[in-house]
Amino acid sequence: MLTRDQRLDAARASIDYITGRPEAEQHVEVTNCPGWTVYNAAAHVGRVLVAWEGMINSGPGEEGARDRAYEVSNARPHGAPMSDLRAWAHSAIDALEGPTRQCFFSMTGGVGDTDLWTWHAPSELGVHRLDVEAALGHQHAMSVPEAVDATTYAATYFLPMMRTVTEIDPGALALELLDAGGSVASTVEIASDAGPVATVRGPAVQVLLAVWGRPHTDVEVTGDGQVWAGWRELPSQAFQFGTWD
């Protein structure tokens, strides 16, 4: 697992990559996110992190904190240059610096702390970086430890939250994350009261893409395939952000 500082560094690196694309690349379509261009992905990152900052600065369980945070995000100028989007995003990561403190955290129903946000940030931002890298034909920069950390987060908070929102429980899931040499680097499990079980085995980065419903390769599924299909469909069933800009 990554340290807190490593997570913050990974989040900042993803922000800089996504919002640092030159004009010639900004109109390229992001096939992992239908309807988005590279600029739309950067706008999503900038605006979502404005909302994150609002929640980070709200009290744990504060009523209406999420809605207010997105109202602030939506009020920011549309068509903002990449430099503004980058500054908005970095401001949210800066808000995570310092001692751990309680705050609003949407993935747990409102009660959380800055350490949870620090774990969430590189996981989600890393997936968006993978989206843009795929669109531009760039080799992914995510390391195995970063992918293991991000996938563990997704199995611990992101996917269970999708299950709560949709009220759909596909079943129990075990993720066997492989390192660059093909050995198991980590195993992550999602418990379920439902009967079926599926085991997913593959390179850590590819499993991370898969659990976020992205195209992926070299992933082997054993057990109940419908369980795996159900988990992969949950993110898009729970919510889908538009382009914003």
C-alpha positions, 0 to 999 in steps of 0.5 A: 500500500502507498503512503499518504505522501505517495498518494498525494504525489500520484494524484498531483502527477495525474492532474499535471498529465491530464491538464498538461496536454497541448492544444493539438491533443485536447480535441482527441476523443477519449474512447473509454468515456464516450462523448468526451474529448481530452479537454472534457476529461480535463474539465471533469477533473478540474470541476470534480476537484472543486466539488471535492474541495468543498466536501473536504472543507465541510464537516463530517455528515454535514447535511447538503454538503455534497449538493453545495459543493457541486453548485460551487463547481457548476458556477465556475466559468465554463471553457476554462483554460487548462491552467485554471483547471489545473489550479482548481484541481491542485487546490483540492489536493492542497486541502488534504495536506496537514494532520488528518481531520474529519470531513464530509466523504461522499463514498461513506455516506458523508462521514470520513476524513482527509485520509480517505480523500487522500486514498480516493484521489489517486485512485479516481484520478489515476483511472482518468489518466489511464483514459487519456493515455489510452486515447493518445496512444501513450504508454500508461505511467501507473506503477504496480504499487499504485495500481494495487493501491487504487484497486484496493481502494475501489474494492473497499469504498468505490464499488460497495458505494455503487452497490449501495446507490443502485441497491444491486448486489452482484455477489462476492468478488475476489481480485487477484492482482498480478505484478509485472512478473505475473506473480500475485502482488495482492488479493482483494475481496468484496464480501456479499450476502448473495450466493454466487462468487467470482474470482478475477485475476490479471495485471493490477492496472488491467483489473483496475480498468476493468472494475471501473468498467473500462476496456482491459486485457489479460484478465481471467475470470473464474466462477460465476461470470455474471457476478463479474459482469454485474460489478463492471456495470455498476459504475455506469448504472449508479451515475454518469457525469456529462461533459460539463464543458 
